[in-house]
C-alpha cells in the first residue's frame, strides 16, 4: 500500500493552500475533497473584497482561479469520502466510504465547519448501533432494521445499498427533493432528534415518532472532527490548534474553518500554508528518528 507523506482532507482554501505548499516542498500528497471545491465558494456571487491579489472576485471566480492553479501544479482531487482517521503511531490510517484504507505519515484536516451539533446519543452509541459508513458496516446488519439520516442527495446511493442488504430501511432526508431508490427504502419526512438505547442502539426518536432500529447510519457531507478522529481534542466543534496548526495528536494538523473563527477565505488559505509547512517539519523529524 502506498503511504503518502501528507493526506489533506478538504478542498476549500485551506486544503488547497496546504496541497500547493506541500507539492512545492516535494512531498507526496493525496487531496480528498470535491472537484467543485468548497460548496460555500460556489454559492457566493457577491464580490469578496479582502482576498489579497484577487480584488472584487466572486466565490465562483475564485474557485475557477484555484482550479486552474491546481491543474498547473498537477494536483488532483480525490472524490472519495474519508469516514475515520486513526493514529497508528508513526502514521495515520484513513478509512474510506468504500471500505478501503489509505495511509499517510501526516494528516491535515481542512474539511470546514459542520453545521449543528451531534445528536443526543450519537457519541454514546458510536460503534454500537451508530455508523458513518453504510458500505463499511452494512454486513453487520443483514436482514435487520436500520435508519439512515441523509445530509444530501449524494447519500442516497449508500441508503440504496442498505436497502439491498437490510431487512428494513427508514430514510430521513435532511434536504428538499424526492429521493430515488432502486431497492426498498421507506422515506420518512420527520426530523431526527435523538438516538436511544441501552448497551446499544434500540431506536431513533424524531419530532413525531419513535422507530425501533438496530443501527442509525448518519451520512453527512463531513463528520464532526471529534467523530472523524478518535482522541482529537475539540472545543465547541472546532479543533484545538496552536499557532503552527498542530493538534494534540503528533502529525495531525488542522486549518481553516475547522480550526475555529473567523471564517474567512484569506485566513483559511494562510492557515493551510502554515499547516503544510508544519507537516513538512514533522516529516523531517520522523526521518531523523
Buried (B, 14 or more C-beta within 10 A) or exposed (E): EEBBBBBBBBBBBBBBBBBBBBBEBEBBBBBBBBEEBBBBBBEBEEEBEEBEEBEEBBBBBBBBBBBEEBEEEEBEBBEBBBBBBEBEEEBBBBBBBEBEEBBBBBBBBBBBBBEEEBBEBBEBBBEEBBBBBBBBBBEBBEEBBBBBBBBBBEBBBBBBBBBEBBEBBBBBBBEEEEBEBEEEBEBBEBEBBBBBBEEEBBBBBBEEEEBEBBBBBBBBBBBBBBBBBEEBEBEEBBBBBEEEBBBEBEBBBBBBBBBBEEEBBBBBBBBBBBBBBBBBEBBEEBEEE
